[in-house]
Amino acid sequence: MVTFLVGHDHLPTPFFVHEHLVSAHSPFFKAALEDQIMDGTTQTIRVRSVDKESFGALVHWMYTEQIEPELGIYVNHDRDGFKFVDVVKVWKIAERALMPALQAAALGLMINKRFLANDHDVIYLANFIYETLAEQLTSKLRRFIHIYLTFDCAGDRYQDLVHRLPHHAVIDVSKSLSNVYKALDEHTTRTSNMAMDRLKITDCLLHPTAGILSIMENPSL
């Protein structure tokens, strides 16, 4: 058995996992065990900066090859909610342990449960991702959150969220929208021309901000 000591140094949580499962699922932990064998030390691996719930989900995967279906689910005012960040933490430890199958399962759970998340969960996730993955521009997590914000939160919800989002999240959303409109080709040009024609006959000269917002919200195209 391999002993994992998870969490803070002063009071770590022990997890006991069969060695063959550790080696089969994680090249990272397998290499750590092989180093210990060469050094003649005990099969104990210290895992800091990870909470016990996230590591417990990883151990569950090692034994079942399934992600816990209730991971991230909570009840709020008699309705289910979804804490994205609980699943993201599992994704992060799976990345560290070189376990792409668990990463894929975590991302799949986020995709399937995303409509349960409330605004607070979305804002928390966006800030967590853009703070911890600031340099990873192609990260699947960054792609997930900006696609989620662009399409699933489009309209009034995005307008409520935008002032609380990280700056780079807003930039990613604007790039996505630009690419979408560019892909529309001729329709984009026609839409732009019609919007500009309408702009000429609005009172935007007196109320520029209100005029532009009116056109964007009610293009009637």
Secondary structure, 3 states (H helix, E strand, C coil): CEEEEECCCCCCEEEEECHHHHHHHCHHHHHHHHHHHHHCCCCEEEECCCCHHHHHHHHHHHHHCCCCCCCCEEEECCEEEECHHHHHHHHHHHHHCCCHHHHHHHHHHHHHHHHHCCHHHHHHHHHHHHHHCCCCCCCHHHHHHHHHHHHHCCCHHHHHHHHHCCHHHHHHHHHHHHHHHHHCCHHHHHHHHHHHHHHHCCCCCCCHHHHHHHHHHCCCC
